[in-house]
Amino acid sequence: MVQVAVMGHGVVGSGVVEVLQNHRDSIAKRAKAELNIKYILDIRDFPDSPYADKFTKNFDDILNDDDIKVVAEVMGGVHPAYDFTKKLLLAGKSVVTSNKELVATKGAELIEIAKSNNVNYLFEASVGGGIPIIRPMVQCLAANDMIEVAGILNGTTNFILTKMIREHMAFDDALKMAQSLGYAERNPTADVEGHDACRKIAILASIAYGKHIYPNLVHTQGITKIALDDVAYAASWGGVIKLIGQVKRLDDGKLDITVEPMFISSESQLSSVDDVFNGILVRGDATGDVVFYGKGAGKLPTASAVVADMIDCAKHLKERKYLYWADGDESLVKPYNETEYPVYFRVSCEDKKAVADAALEIFPNSRILVRSDAPETELAFVTETMTVDMQNEKSAALEKAGAVILSKIRISDL
């Protein structure tokens, strides 16, 4: 029997307990030992819980109990999760987590501590919820050089954009619906401003390229400025708008890593990933494109991934699973202003013909887009590939020609 503990009894934590209890026999067969919950850490009281006798408010109960071999950290946030995790690893206990914020900011340090103490720090549930992605990248795709990793990494924003695309629902209304259905928090900032997706792509980049990519190095832009007009122009262009987290290695060896809304061609496998689903594309030099699809969050999908890591730890109590990246710094990432891509512009103007002529002169080889019911004062077009610095320089020239820039969205090559 392997004694385990669960830190946190919120949505995911309660799901972990539920999965461990309801699948006790099958888990024991897979782990080659029964996983018994000895402690559940939470500052709240749960007197009516069937597991009331397992609750503790004292972290030291878990830390100082030599029988505890595996701990699930599902508290969320950096503090006190970081301090608790570090102490547990130093004490020779394996830790698994769904805490993307902690892994994205402290992963390199915690992985190194786990390595030094011959224990495991696993975090399959930190990216994609129940979608297996980390283990496949580390094991199944290990023979590949990772050319690119990109995907729809946040179900809330994908739900909102799906409503805007399918039902022509305004952003604010789609957000309210997401909140009413429980897909979005009362404070949705982490989702709609791209912070959640930023942490996830930072983790995937660290795995793919072996160095820790910190979230502050990732250019991050949310979906709050996306208008229905932009959705219509994306359709005219031949695709849809999705919030994409993307990292790829450039010819100079640096990484282009970003989270931002993008025009995605309808021919892309990611264009049909809708509602609260996530889709992650891994482009390997040997495999080509491999896509992982499923619900990226939720109580039981995420709990399933946490428990799978607990099983892995129970099977490897005296040896480490290979999951490692070294520390990294800003030299790994190409400055965003130097990255290159085509871009979509939507502008307002009093003299549409004059501004259109100016746009085609300032942005040679551009493609003018049209949509039904567009006002006479509106112009939209897609440029050829250029650096962000060049985009900004040319944008200033376009504004001098009488345009007011309403939207500017990256064109994806996925």
Beta strands, then each sheet from edge to edge (+ up, - down):
strand 1: 2-7
strand 2: 35-41
strand 3: 55-56
strand 4: 68-73
strand 5: 94-97
strand 6: 121-122
strand 7: 146-152
strand 8: 219-220
strand 9: 239-249
strand 10: 255-265
strand 11: 277-284
strand 12: 288-295
strand 13: 340-341
strand 14: 343-348
strand 15: 367-369
strand 16: 378-382
strand 17: 386-387
strand 18: 404-411
sheet 1: 3+ 2+ 1+ 4+ 5+ 6+
sheet 2: 8+ 10+ 9- 7+ 11- 12+
sheet 3: 8+ 10+ 18+ 14- 16+ 15-
sheet 4: 13+ 17-
end
